[in-house]
Structures are given as C-alpha cells and as structure tokens.
Amino acid sequence: MLTGAQMRAARALIKMRQVDLAKAADLSEETIKRLEKDSGPVQSTANNAAAIQKALEAAGVVFLPENGNGPGVALRKS
C-alpha cells in the first residue's frame, strides 16, 4: 500500500517536483499535495494510487515492502 511518506521520499530520491509527478500520473498537483501530507496510507482511489506508483517506478523508484521498519523506497539499480 502506498504511503504519503513513500511518495515524499521517492520524489526526493529522483528530485521530482510535485507538479511533475502530477503530470506523470495525470492527476492534479493539489491531489499530490493532499496525499503527501500524511505519513500513512494514501487516502485516495486505488486508480490514483496506482497511477502515482507507476509514474514513480517509471522514473526509477523501487517500492520496498514492510520489513519491520515500515515500507520504504529505493532507487532502481542501473
């Protein structure tokens, strides 16, 4: 499940602005801002969360599952 903290961390790793993520996911910048405010699971439709995750993955982010420390993100190996 995608979290706001993962979204923020993923964008930071790839130096992507909120407006650029919004365009890549075909969502509004306000939606991205709203979803990133919380650290927990995003409160949005499954389609919106999937579009965000897909956009970030296309930019080189790997989403890491819960491992006792919480879910995370990393850069894909080149």
mmCIF file of the N, C-alpha and C atoms, coordinates in Angstrom:
data_MODEL
# 
_entry.id   MODEL 
# 
loop_
_atom_site.group_PDB 
_atom_site.id 
_atom_site.type_symbol 
_atom_site.label_atom_id 
_atom_site.label_alt_id 
_atom_site.label_comp_id 
_atom_site.label_asym_id 
_atom_site.label_entity_id 
_atom_site.label_seq_id 
_atom_site.pdbx_PDB_ins_code 
_atom_site.Cartn_x 
_atom_site.Cartn_y 
_atom_site.Cartn_z 
_atom_site.occupancy 
_atom_site.B_iso_or_equiv 
_atom_site.pdbx_formal_charge 
_atom_site.auth_seq_id 
_atom_site.auth_comp_id 
_atom_site.auth_asym_id 
_atom_site.auth_atom_id 
_atom_site.pdbx_PDB_model_num 
ATOM 1   N N  . MET A 1 1  ? 0.840  -1.179 0.000   1.00 0.00 ? 1  MET A N  1 
ATOM 2   C CA . MET A 1 1  ? 0.000  0.000  0.000   1.00 0.00 ? 1  MET A CA 1 
ATOM 3   C C  . MET A 1 1  ? 0.892  1.252  0.000   1.00 0.00 ? 1  MET A C  1 
ATOM 4   N N  . LEU A 1 2  ? 0.633  2.174  -0.843  1.00 0.00 ? 2  LEU A N  1 
ATOM 5   C CA . LEU A 1 2  ? 1.392  3.408  -0.992  1.00 0.00 ? 2  LEU A CA 1 
ATOM 6   C C  . LEU A 1 2  ? 1.112  4.365  0.161   1.00 0.00 ? 2  LEU A C  1 
ATOM 7   N N  . THR A 1 3  ? 2.164  4.955  0.719   1.00 0.00 ? 3  THR A N  1 
ATOM 8   C CA . THR A 1 3  ? 2.002  5.931  1.796   1.00 0.00 ? 3  THR A CA 1 
ATOM 9   C C  . THR A 1 3  ? 2.474  7.312  1.349   1.00 0.00 ? 3  THR A C  1 
ATOM 10  N N  . GLY A 1 4  ? 1.998  8.318  2.060   1.00 0.00 ? 4  GLY A N  1 
ATOM 11  C CA . GLY A 1 4  ? 2.431  9.683  1.785   1.00 0.00 ? 4  GLY A CA 1 
ATOM 12  C C  . GLY A 1 4  ? 3.927  9.843  2.002   1.00 0.00 ? 4  GLY A C  1 
ATOM 13  N N  . ALA A 1 5  ? 4.446  9.186  3.035   1.00 0.00 ? 5  ALA A N  1 
ATOM 14  C CA . ALA A 1 5  ? 5.882  9.249  3.315   1.00 0.00 ? 5  ALA A CA 1 
ATOM 15  C C  . ALA A 1 5  ? 6.682  8.644  2.164   1.00 0.00 ? 5  ALA A C  1 
ATOM 16  N N  . GLN A 1 6  ? 6.207  7.550  1.604   1.00 0.00 ? 6  GLN A N  1 
ATOM 17  C CA . GLN A 1 6  ? 6.887  6.940  0.450   1.00 0.00 ? 6  GLN A CA 1 
ATOM 18  C C  . GLN A 1 6  ? 6.867  7.892  -0.743  1.00 0.00 ? 6  GLN A C  1 
ATOM 19  N N  . MET A 1 7  ? 5.743  8.547  -0.957  1.00 0.00 ? 7  MET A N  1 
ATOM 20  C CA . MET A 1 7  ? 5.657  9.490  -2.071  1.00 0.00 ? 7  MET A CA 1 
ATOM 21  C C  . MET A 1 7  ? 6.696  10.597 -1.919  1.00 0.00 ? 7  MET A C  1 
ATOM 22  N N  . ARG A 1 8  ? 6.771  11.179 -0.726  1.00 0.00 ? 8  ARG A N  1 
ATOM 23  C CA . ARG A 1 8  ? 7.729  12.263 -0.487  1.00 0.00 ? 8  ARG A CA 1 
ATOM 24  C C  . ARG A 1 8  ? 9.159  11.783 -0.656  1.00 0.00 ? 8  ARG A C  1 
ATOM 25  N N  . ALA A 1 9  ? 9.456  10.620 -0.081  1.00 0.00 ? 9  ALA A N  1 
ATOM 26  C CA . ALA A 1 9  ? 10.815 10.070 -0.159  1.00 0.00 ? 9  ALA A CA 1 
ATOM 27  C C  . ALA A 1 9  ? 11.186 9.724  -1.600  1.00 0.00 ? 9  ALA A C  1 
ATOM 28  N N  . ALA A 1 10 ? 10.246 9.142  -2.322  1.00 0.00 ? 10 ALA A N  1 
ATOM 29  C CA . ALA A 1 10 ? 10.504 8.773  -3.716  1.00 0.00 ? 10 ALA A CA 1 
ATOM 30  C C  . ALA A 1 10 ? 10.807 10.003 -4.558  1.00 0.00 ? 10 ALA A C  1 
ATOM 31  N N  . ARG A 1 11 ? 10.012 11.044 -4.389  1.00 0.00 ? 11 ARG A N  1 
ATOM 32  C CA . ARG A 1 11 ? 10.250 12.276 -5.154  1.00 0.00 ? 11 ARG A CA 1 
ATOM 33  C C  . ARG A 1 11 ? 11.608 12.866 -4.820  1.00 0.00 ? 11 ARG A C  1 
ATOM 34  N N  . ALA A 1 12 ? 11.979 12.813 -3.529  1.00 0.00 ? 12 ALA A N  1 
ATOM 35  C CA . ALA A 1 12 ? 13.271 13.359 -3.115  1.00 0.00 ? 12 ALA A CA 1 
ATOM 36  C C  . ALA A 1 12 ? 14.421 12.578 -3.751  1.00 0.00 ? 12 ALA A C  1 
ATOM 37  N N  . LEU A 1 13 ? 14.301 11.256 -3.805  1.00 0.00 ? 13 LEU A N  1 
ATOM 38  C CA . LEU A 1 13 ? 15.354 10.423 -4.398  1.00 0.00 ? 13 LEU A CA 1 
ATOM 39  C C  . LEU A 1 13 ? 15.610 10.766 -5.862  1.00 0.00 ? 13 LEU A C  1 
ATOM 40  N N  . ILE A 1 14 ? 14.541 11.063 -6.575  1.00 0.00 ? 14 ILE A N  1 
ATOM 41  C CA . ILE A 1 14 ? 14.695 11.308 -8.013  1.00 0.00 ? 14 ILE A CA 1 
ATOM 42  C C  . ILE A 1 14 ? 14.606 12.789 -8.361  1.00 0.00 ? 14 ILE A C  1 
ATOM 43  N N  . LYS A 1 15 ? 14.548 13.625 -7.320  1.00 0.00 ? 15 LYS A N  1 
ATOM 44  C CA . LYS A 1 15 ? 14.496 15.086 -7.499  1.00 0.00 ? 15 LYS A CA 1 
ATOM 45  C C  . LYS A 1 15 ? 13.344 15.503 -8.426  1.00 0.00 ? 15 LYS A C  1 
ATOM 46  N N  . MET A 1 16 ? 12.170 14.969 -8.129  1.00 0.00 ? 16 MET A N  1 
ATOM 47  C CA . MET A 1 16 ? 10.966 15.259 -8.919  1.00 0.00 ? 16 MET A CA 1 
ATOM 48  C C  . MET A 1 16 ? 10.074 16.213 -8.140  1.00 0.00 ? 16 MET A C  1 
ATOM 49  N N  . ARG A 1 17 ? 9.621  17.253 -8.794  1.00 0.00 ? 17 ARG A N  1 
ATOM 50  C CA . ARG A 1 17 ? 8.709  18.210 -8.159  1.00 0.00 ? 17 ARG A CA 1 
ATOM 51  C C  . ARG A 1 17 ? 7.290  17.638 -8.122  1.00 0.00 ? 17 ARG A C  1 
ATOM 52  N N  . GLN A 1 18 ? 6.483  18.150 -7.224  1.00 0.00 ? 18 GLN A N  1 
ATOM 53  C CA . GLN A 1 18 ? 5.094  17.699 -7.119  1.00 0.00 ? 18 GLN A CA 1 
ATOM 54  C C  . GLN A 1 18 ? 4.353  17.918 -8.434  1.00 0.00 ? 18 GLN A C  1 
ATOM 55  N N  . VAL A 1 19 ? 4.584  19.041 -9.071  1.00 0.00 ? 19 VAL A N  1 
ATOM 56  C CA . VAL A 1 19 ? 3.897  19.332 -10.330 1.00 0.00 ? 19 VAL A CA 1 
ATOM 57  C C  . VAL A 1 19 ? 4.283  18.313 -11.406 1.00 0.00 ? 19 VAL A C  1 
ATOM 58  N N  . ASP A 1 20 ? 5.533  17.864 -11.392 1.00 0.00 ? 20 ASP A N  1 
ATOM 59  C CA . ASP A 1 20 ? 5.972  16.879 -12.385 1.00 0.00 ? 20 ASP A CA 1 
ATOM 60  C C  . ASP A 1 20 ? 5.375  15.502 -12.115 1.00 0.00 ? 20 ASP A C  1 
ATOM 61  N N  . LEU A 1 21 ? 5.255  15.138 -10.845 1.00 0.00 ? 21 LEU A N  1 
ATOM 62  C CA . LEU A 1 21 ? 4.599  13.871 -10.509 1.00 0.00 ? 21 LEU A CA 1 
ATOM 63  C C  . LEU A 1 21 ? 3.132  13.928 -10.901 1.00 0.00 ? 21 LEU A C  1 
ATOM 64  N N  . ALA A 1 22 ? 2.495  15.052 -10.651 1.00 0.00 ? 22 ALA A N  1 
ATOM 65  C CA . ALA A 1 22 ? 1.089  15.203 -11.018 1.00 0.00 ? 22 ALA A CA 1 
ATOM 66  C C  . ALA A 1 22 ? 0.896  14.996 -12.524 1.00 0.00 ? 22 ALA A C  1 
ATOM 67  N N  . LYS A 1 23 ? 1.755  15.606 -13.309 1.00 0.00 ? 23 LYS A N  1 
ATOM 68  C CA . LYS A 1 23 ? 1.660  15.442 -14.770 1.00 0.00 ? 23 LYS A CA 1 
ATOM 69  C C  . LYS A 1 23 ? 1.902  13.996 -15.180 1.00 0.00 ? 23 LYS A C  1 
ATOM 70  N N  . ALA A 1 24 ? 2.924  13.372 -14.594 1.00 0.00 ? 24 ALA A N  1 
ATOM 71  C CA . ALA A 1 24 ? 3.263  11.989 -14.954 1.00 0.00 ? 24 ALA A CA 1 
ATOM 72  C C  . ALA A 1 24 ? 2.150  11.017 -14.581 1.00 0.00 ? 24 ALA A C  1 
ATOM 73  N N  . ALA A 1 25 ? 1.434  11.302 -13.494 1.00 0.00 ? 25 ALA A N  1 
ATOM 74  C CA . ALA A 1 25 ? 0.353  10.427 -13.028 1.00 0.00 ? 25 ALA A CA 1 
ATOM 75  C C  . ALA A 1 25 ? -1.012 10.861 -13.553 1.00 0.00 ? 25 ALA A C  1 
ATOM 76  N N  . ASP A 1 26 ? -1.042 11.954 -14.309 1.00 0.00 ? 26 ASP A N  1 
ATOM 77  C CA . ASP A 1 26 ? -2.284 12.509 -14.853 1.00 0.00 ? 26 ASP A CA 1 
ATOM 78  C C  . ASP A 1 26 ? -3.278 12.849 -13.741 1.00 0.00 ? 26 ASP A C  1 
ATOM 79  N N  . LEU A 1 27 ? -2.738 13.514 -12.707 1.00 0.00 ? 27 LEU A N  1 
ATOM 80  C CA . LEU A 1 27 ? -3.543 13.966 -11.571 1.00 0.00 ? 27 LEU A CA 1 
ATOM 81  C C  . LEU A 1 27 ? -3.258 15.444 -11.338 1.00 0.00 ? 27 LEU A C  1 
ATOM 82  N N  . SER A 1 28 ? -4.033 16.073 -10.479 1.00 0.00 ? 28 SER A N  1 
ATOM 83  C CA . SER A 1 28 ? -3.783 17.480 -10.180 1.00 0.00 ? 28 SER A CA 1 
ATOM 84  C C  . SER A 1 28 ? -2.655 17.598 -9.152  1.00 0.00 ? 28 SER A C  1 
ATOM 85  N N  . GLU A 1 29 ? -1.977 18.737 -9.197  1.00 0.00 ? 29 GLU A N  1 
ATOM 86  C CA . GLU A 1 29 ? -0.925 18.995 -8.213  1.00 0.00 ? 29 GLU A CA 1 
ATOM 87  C C  . GLU A 1 29 ? -1.520 19.036 -6.809  1.00 0.00 ? 29 GLU A C  1 
ATOM 88  N N  . GLU A 1 30 ? -2.736 19.547 -6.673  1.00 0.00 ? 30 GLU A N  1 
ATOM 89  C CA . GLU A 1 30 ? -3.400 19.597 -5.371  1.00 0.00 ? 30 GLU A CA 1 
ATOM 90  C C  . GLU A 1 30 ? -3.621 18.191 -4.809  1.00 0.00 ? 30 GLU A C  1 
ATOM 91  N N  . THR A 1 31 ? -3.932 17.231 -5.674  1.00 0.00 ? 31 THR A N  1 
ATOM 92  C CA . THR A 1 31 ? -4.103 15.844 -5.227  1.00 0.00 ? 31 THR A CA 1 
ATOM 93  C C  . THR A 1 31 ? -2.793 15.314 -4.666  1.00 0.00 ? 31 THR A C  1 
ATOM 94  N N  . ILE A 1 32 ? -1.700 15.553 -5.363  1.00 0.00 ? 32 ILE A N  1 
ATOM 95  C CA . ILE A 1 32 ? -0.389 15.093 -4.895  1.00 0.00 ? 32 ILE A CA 1 
ATOM 96  C C  . ILE A 1 32 ? -0.074 15.737 -3.543  1.00 0.00 ? 32 ILE A C  1 
ATOM 97  N N  . LYS A 1 33 ? -0.269 17.036 -3.428  1.00 0.00 ? 33 LYS A N  1 
ATOM 98  C CA . LYS A 1 33 ? -0.002 17.741 -2.172  1.00 0.00 ? 33 LYS A CA 1 
ATOM 99  C C  . LYS A 1 33 ? -0.831 17.165 -1.026  1.00 0.00 ? 33 LYS A C  1 
ATOM 100 N N  . ARG A 1 34 ? -2.104 16.926 -1.284  1.00 0.00 ? 34 ARG A N  1 
ATOM 101 C CA . ARG A 1 34 ? -3.007 16.400 -0.246  1.00 0.00 ? 34 ARG A CA 1 
ATOM 102 C C  . ARG A 1 34 ? -2.558 15.015 0.206   1.00 0.00 ? 34 ARG A C  1 
ATOM 103 N N  . LEU A 1 35 ? -2.195 14.164 -0.735  1.00 0.00 ? 35 LEU A N  1 
ATOM 104 C CA . LEU A 1 35 ? -1.821 12.794 -0.398  1.00 0.00 ? 35 LEU A CA 1 
ATOM 105 C C  . LEU A 1 35 ? -0.488 12.718 0.327   1.00 0.00 ? 35 LEU A C  1 
ATOM 106 N N  . GLU A 1 36 ? 0.400  13.648 0.049   1.00 0.00 ? 36 GLU A N  1 
ATOM 107 C CA . GLU A 1 36 ? 1.719  13.638 0.685   1.00 0.00 ? 36 GLU A CA 1 
ATOM 108 C C  . GLU A 1 36 ? 1.701  14.190 2.102   1.00 0.00 ? 36 GLU A C  1 
ATOM 109 N N  . LYS A 1 37 ? 0.637  14.834 2.511   1.00 0.00 ? 37 LYS A N  1 
ATOM 110 C CA . LYS A 1 37 ? 0.580  15.446 3.841   1.00 0.00 ? 37 LYS A CA 1 
ATOM 111 C C  . LYS A 1 37 ? 0.663  14.420 4.966   1.00 0.00 ? 37 LYS A C  1 
ATOM 112 N N  . ASP A 1 38 ? 0.109  13.249 4.754   1.00 0.00 ? 38 ASP A N  1 
ATOM 113 C CA . ASP A 1 38 ? 0.095  12.221 5.787   1.00 0.00 ? 38 ASP A CA 1 
ATOM 114 C C  . ASP A 1 38 ? 1.234  11.229 5.577   1.00 0.00 ? 38 ASP A C  1 
ATOM 115 N N  . SER A 1 39 ? 1.676  10.633 6.668   1.00 0.00 ? 39 SER A N  1 
ATOM 116 C CA . SER A 1 39 ? 2.728  9.620  6.577   1.00 0.00 ? 39 SER A CA 1 
ATOM 117 C C  . SER A 1 39 ? 2.161  8.245  6.278   1.00 0.00 ? 39 SER A C  1 
ATOM 118 N N  . GLY A 1 40 ? 0.900  8.025  6.645   1.00 0.00 ? 40 GLY A N  1 
ATOM 119 C CA . GLY A 1 40 ? 0.281  6.720  6.480   1.00 0.00 ? 40 GLY A CA 1 
ATOM 120 C C  . GLY A 1 40 ? -0.227 6.474  5.078   1.00 0.00 ? 40 GLY A C  1 
ATOM 121 N N  . PRO A 1 41 ? -1.019 5.403  4.926   1.00 0.00 ? 41 PRO A N  1 
ATOM 122 C CA . PRO A 1 41 ? -1.556 5.051  3.611   1.00 0.00 ? 41 PRO A CA 1 
ATOM 123 C C  . PRO A 1 41 ? -2.315 6.213  2.970   1.00 0.00 ? 41 PRO A C  1 
ATOM 124 N N  . VAL A 1 42 ? -2.128 6.377  1.662   1.00 0.00 ? 42 VAL A N  1 
ATOM 125 C CA . VAL A 1 42 ? -2.804 7.473  0.962   1.00 0.00 ? 42 VAL A CA 1 
ATOM 126 C C  . VAL A 1 42 ? -4.309 7.240  0.984   1.00 0.00 ? 42 VAL A C  1 
ATOM 127 N N  . GLN A 1 43 ? -5.029 8.314  1.187   1.00 0.00 ? 43 GLN A N  1 
ATOM 128 C CA . GLN A 1 43 ? -6.482 8.273  1.218   1.00 0.00 ? 43 GLN A CA 1 
ATOM 129 C C  . GLN A 1 43 ? -6.989 8.730  -0.139  1.00 0.00 ? 43 GLN A C  1 
ATOM 130 N N  . SER A 1 44 ? -7.002 7.802  -1.080  1.00 0.00 ? 44 SER A N  1 
ATOM 131 C CA . SER A 1 44 ? -7.390 8.105  -2.451  1.00 0.00 ? 44 SER A CA 1 
ATOM 132 C C  . SER A 1 44 ? -7.928 6.837  -3.091  1.00 0.00 ? 44 SER A C  1 
ATOM 133 N N  . THR A 1 45 ? -8.340 6.968  -4.338  1.00 0.00 ? 45 THR A N  1 
ATOM 134 C CA . THR A 1 45 ? -8.813 5.779  -5.047  1.00 0.00 ? 45 THR A CA 1 
ATOM 135 C C  . THR A 1 45 ? -7.634 4.868  -5.379  1.00 0.00 ? 45 THR A C  1 
ATOM 136 N N  . ALA A 1 46 ? -7.937 3.609  -5.589  1.00 0.00 ? 46 ALA A N  1 
ATOM 137 C CA . ALA A 1 46 ? -6.900 2.653  -5.977  1.00 0.00 ? 46 ALA A CA 1 
ATOM 138 C C  . ALA A 1 46 ? -6.267 3.059  -7.303  1.00 0.00 ? 46 ALA A C  1 
ATOM 139 N N  . ASN A 1 47 ? -7.076 3.609  -8.214  1.00 0.00 ? 47 ASN A N  1 
ATOM 140 C CA . ASN A 1 47 ? -6.545 4.036  -9.515  1.00 0.00 ? 47 ASN A CA 1 
ATOM 141 C C  . ASN A 1 47 ? -5.547 5.178  -9.369  1.00 0.00 ? 47 ASN A C  1 
ATOM 142 N N  . ASN A 1 48 ? -5.843 6.143  -8.503  1.00 0.00 ? 48 ASN A N  1 
ATOM 143 C CA . ASN A 1 48 ? -4.919 7.261  -8.285  1.00 0.00 ? 48 ASN A CA 1 
ATOM 144 C C  . ASN A 1 48 ? -3.609 6.773  -7.669  1.00 0.00 ? 48 ASN A C  1 
ATOM 145 N N  . ALA A 1 49 ? -3.711 5.923  -6.660  1.00 0.00 ? 49 ALA A N  1 
ATOM 146 C CA . ALA A 1 49 ? -2.508 5.397  -6.016  1.00 0.00 ? 49 ALA A CA 1 
ATOM 147 C C  . ALA A 1 49 ? -1.671 4.603  -7.012  1.00 0.00 ? 49 ALA A C  1 
ATOM 148 N N  . ALA A 1 50 ? -2.325 3.813  -7.839  1.00 0.00 ? 50 ALA A N  1 
ATOM 149 C CA . ALA A 1 50 ? -1.604 3.023  -8.844  1.00 0.00 ? 50 ALA A CA 1 
ATOM 150 C C  . ALA A 1 50 ? -0.932 3.921  -9.871  1.00 0.00 ? 50 ALA A C  1 
ATOM 151 N N  . ALA A 1 51 ? -1.591 5.002  -10.273 1.00 0.00 ? 51 ALA A N  1 
ATOM 152 C CA . ALA A 1 51 ? -1.015 5.925  -11.252 1.00 0.00 ? 51 ALA A CA 1 
ATOM 153 C C  . ALA A 1 51 ? 0.219  6.613  -10.680 1.00 0.00 ? 51 ALA A C  1 
ATOM 154 N N  . ILE A 1 52 ? 0.167  6.983  -9.416  1.00 0.00 ? 52 ILE A N  1 
ATOM 155 C CA . ILE A 1 52 ? 1.311  7.618  -8.763  1.00 0.00 ? 52 ILE A CA 1 
ATOM 156 C C  . ILE A 1 52 ? 2.474  6.636  -8.667  1.00 0.00 ? 52 ILE A C  1 
ATOM 157 N N  . GLN A 1 53 ? 2.187  5.436  -8.201  1.00 0.00 ? 53 GLN A N  1 
ATOM 158 C CA . GLN A 1 53 ? 3.239  4.430  -8.057  1.00 0.00 ? 53 GLN A CA 1 
ATOM 159 C C  . GLN A 1 53 ? 3.857  4.111  -9.413  1.00 0.00 ? 53 GLN A C  1 
ATOM 160 N N  . LYS A 1 54 ? 3.043  3.963  -10.438 1.00 0.00 ? 54 LYS A N  1 
ATOM 161 C CA . LYS A 1 54 ? 3.543  3.658  -11.780 1.00 0.00 ? 54 LYS A CA 1 
ATOM 162 C C  . LYS A 1 54 ? 4.439  4.782  -12.297 1.00 0.00 ? 54 LYS A C  1 
ATOM 163 N N  . ALA A 1 55 ? 4.045  6.021  -12.069 1.00 0.00 ? 55 ALA A N  1 
ATOM 164 C CA . ALA A 1 55 ? 4.837  7.174  -12.523 1.00 0.00 ? 55 ALA A CA 1 
ATOM 165 C C  . ALA A 1 55 ? 6.191  7.210  -11.811 1.00 0.00 ? 55 ALA A C  1 
ATOM 166 N N  . LEU A 1 56 ? 6.188  6.954  -10.517 1.00 0.00 ? 56 LEU A N  1 
ATOM 167 C CA . LEU A 1 56 ? 7.433  6.968  -9.764  1.00 0.00 ? 56 LEU A CA 1 
ATOM 168 C C  . LEU A 1 56 ? 8.328  5.792  -10.155 1.00 0.00 ? 56 LEU A C  1 
ATOM 169 N N  . GLU A 1 57 ? 7.742  4.633  -10.374 1.00 0.00 ? 57 GLU A N  1 
ATOM 170 C CA . GLU A 1 57 ? 8.521  3.474  -10.810 1.00 0.00 ? 57 GLU A CA 1 
ATOM 171 C C  . GLU A 1 57 ? 9.133  3.711  -12.186 1.00 0.00 ? 57 GLU A C  1 
ATOM 172 N N  . ALA A 1 58 ? 8.403  4.350  -13.070 1.00 0.00 ? 58 ALA A N  1 
ATOM 173 C CA . ALA A 1 58 ? 8.925  4.661  -14.397 1.00 0.00 ? 58 ALA A CA 1 
ATOM 174 C C  . ALA A 1 58 ? 10.112 5.615  -14.317 1.00 0.00 ? 58 ALA A C  1 
ATOM 175 N N  . ALA A 1 59 ? 10.160 6.409  -13.256 1.00 0.00 ? 59 ALA A N  1 
ATOM 176 C CA . ALA A 1 59 ? 11.254 7.366  -13.064 1.00 0.00 ? 59 ALA A CA 1 
ATOM 177 C C  . ALA A 1 59 ? 12.441 6.755  -12.304 1.00 0.00 ? 59 ALA A C  1 
ATOM 178 N N  . GLY A 1 60 ? 12.330 5.474  -11.924 1.00 0.00 ? 60 GLY A N  1 
ATOM 179 C CA . GLY A 1 60 ? 13.462 4.794  -11.300 1.00 0.00 ? 60 GLY A CA 1 
ATOM 180 C C  . GLY A 1 60 ? 13.327 4.430  -9.843  1.00 0.00 ? 60 GLY A C  1 
ATOM 181 N N  . VAL A 1 61 ? 12.132 4.555  -9.287  1.00 0.00 ? 61 VAL A N  1 
ATOM 182 C CA . VAL A 1 61 ? 11.909 4.239  -7.875  1.00 0.00 ? 61 VAL A CA 1 
ATOM 183 C C  . VAL A 1 61 ? 11.457 2.783  -7.731  1.00 0.00 ? 61 VAL A C  1 
ATOM 184 N N  . VAL A 1 62 ? 11.956 2.129  -6.684  1.00 0.00 ? 62 VAL A N  1 
ATOM 185 C CA . VAL A 1 62 ? 11.516 0.787  -6.310  1.00 0.00 ? 62 VAL A CA 1 
ATOM 186 C C  . VAL A 1 62 ? 10.828 0.920  -4.954  1.00 0.00 ? 62 VAL A C  1 
ATOM 187 N N  . PHE A 1 63 ? 9.626  0.384  -4.841  1.00 0.00 ? 63 PHE A N  1 
ATOM 188 C CA . PHE A 1 63 ? 8.890  0.421  -3.581  1.00 0.00 ? 63 PHE A CA 1 
ATOM 189 C C  . PHE A 1 63 ? 9.222  -0.828 -2.778  1.00 0.00 ? 63 PHE A C  1 
ATOM 190 N N  . LEU A 1 64 ? 9.612  -0.620 -1.522  1.00 0.00 ? 64 LEU A N  1 
ATOM 191 C CA . LEU A 1 64 ? 10.015 -1.709 -0.640  1.00 0.00 ? 64 LEU A CA 1 
ATOM 192 C C  . LEU A 1 64 ? 8.877  -2.044 0.318   1.00 0.00 ? 64 LEU A C  1 
ATOM 193 N N  . PRO A 1 65 ? 8.623  -3.332 0.520   1.00 0.00 ? 65 PRO A N  1 
ATOM 194 C CA . PRO A 1 65 ? 7.525  -3.728 1.405   1.00 0.00 ? 65 PRO A CA 1 
ATOM 195 C C  . PRO A 1 65 ? 7.879  -3.504 2.877   1.00 0.00 ? 65 PRO A C  1 
ATOM 196 N N  . GLU A 1 66 ? 6.873  -3.569 3.704   1.00 0.00 ? 66 GLU A N  1 
ATOM 197 C CA . GLU A 1 66 ? 7.029  -3.502 5.154   1.00 0.00 ? 66 GLU A CA 1 
ATOM 198 C C  . GLU A 1 66 ? 8.022  -4.588 5.568   1.00 0.00 ? 66 GLU A C  1 
ATOM 199 N N  . ASN A 1 67 ? 9.001  -4.213 6.388   1.00 0.00 ? 67 ASN A N  1 
ATOM 200 C CA . ASN A 1 67 ? 10.005 -5.190 6.825   1.00 0.00 ? 67 ASN A CA 1 
ATOM 201 C C  . ASN A 1 67 ? 10.280 -5.089 8.324   1.00 0.00 ? 67 ASN A C  1 
ATOM 202 N N  . GLY A 1 68 ? 9.338  -4.580 9.057   1.00 0.00 ? 68 GLY A N  1 
ATOM 203 C CA . GLY A 1 68 ? 9.525  -4.376 10.484  1.00 0.00 ? 68 GLY A CA 1 
ATOM 204 C C  . GLY A 1 68 ? 9.874  -2.928 10.803  1.00 0.00 ? 68 GLY A C  1 
ATOM 205 N N  . ASN A 1 69 ? 10.391 -2.204 9.823   1.00 0.00 ? 69 ASN A N  1 
ATOM 206 C CA . ASN A 1 69 ? 10.710 -0.789 9.996   1.00 0.00 ? 69 ASN A CA 1 
ATOM 207 C C  . ASN A 1 69 ? 9.747  0.096  9.230   1.00 0.00 ? 69 ASN A C  1 
ATOM 208 N N  . GLY A 1 70 ? 8.792  -0.488 8.565   1.00 0.00 ? 70 GLY A N  1 
ATOM 209 C CA . GLY A 1 70 ? 7.860  0.276  7.738   1.00 0.00 ? 70 GLY A CA 1 
ATOM 210 C C  . GLY A 1 70 ? 8.227  0.143  6.273   1.00 0.00 ? 70 GLY A C  1 
ATOM 211 N N  . PRO A 1 71 ? 7.293  0.509  5.397   1.00 0.00 ? 71 PRO A N  1 
ATOM 212 C CA . PRO A 1 71 ? 7.575  0.437  3.962   1.00 0.00 ? 71 PRO A CA 1 
ATOM 213 C C  . PRO A 1 71 ? 8.571  1.527  3.572   1.00 0.00 ? 71 PRO A C  1 
ATOM 214 N N  . GLY A 1 72 ? 9.237  1.336  2.447   1.00 0.00 ? 72 GLY A N  1 
ATOM 215 C CA . GLY A 1 72 ? 10.229 2.320  2.029   1.00 0.00 ? 72 GLY A CA 1 
ATOM 216 C C  . GLY A 1 72 ? 10.344 2.421  0.524   1.00 0.00 ? 72 GLY A C  1 
ATOM 217 N N  . VAL A 1 73 ? 11.360 3.150  0.081   1.00 0.00 ? 73 VAL A N  1 
ATOM 218 C CA . VAL A 1 73 ? 11.655 3.311  -1.335  1.00 0.00 ? 73 VAL A CA 1 
ATOM 219 C C  . VAL A 1 73 ? 13.158 3.263  -1.530  1.00 0.00 ? 73 VAL A C  1 
ATOM 220 N N  . ALA A 1 74 ? 13.565 2.941  -2.740  1.00 0.00 ? 74 ALA A N  1 
ATOM 221 C CA . ALA A 1 74 ? 14.970 2.925  -3.126  1.00 0.00 ? 74 ALA A CA 1 
ATOM 222 C C  . ALA A 1 74 ? 15.058 3.255  -4.609  1.00 0.00 ? 74 ALA A C  1 
ATOM 223 N N  . LEU A 1 75 ? 16.273 3.531  -5.053  1.00 0.00 ? 75 LEU A N  1 
ATOM 224 C CA . LEU A 1 75 ? 16.498 3.740  -6.474  1.00 0.00 ? 75 LEU A CA 1 
ATOM 225 C C  . LEU A 1 75 ? 16.746 2.402  -7.140  1.00 0.00 ? 75 LEU A C  1 
ATOM 226 N N  . ARG A 1 76 ? 16.215 2.240  -8.323  1.00 0.00 ? 76 ARG A N  1 
ATOM 227 C CA . ARG A 1 76 ? 16.433 1.022  -9.103  1.00 0.00 ? 76 ARG A CA 1 
ATOM 228 C C  . ARG A 1 76 ? 17.898 0.997  -9.522  1.00 0.00 ? 76 ARG A C  1 
ATOM 229 N N  . LYS A 1 77 ? 18.505 -0.178 -9.501  1.00 0.00 ? 77 LYS A N  1 
ATOM 230 C CA . LYS A 1 77 ? 19.883 -0.319 -9.968  1.00 0.00 ? 77 LYS A CA 1 
ATOM 231 C C  . LYS A 1 77 ? 19.924 -0.072 -11.455 1.00 0.00 ? 77 LYS A C  1 
ATOM 232 N N  . SER A 1 78 ? 20.934 0.654  -11.881 1.00 0.00 ? 78 SER A N  1 
ATOM 233 C CA . SER A 1 78 ? 21.076 0.956  -13.319 1.00 0.00 ? 78 SER A CA 1 
ATOM 234 C C  . SER A 1 78 ? 21.674 -0.197 -14.072 1.00 0.00 ? 78 SER A C  1 
# 
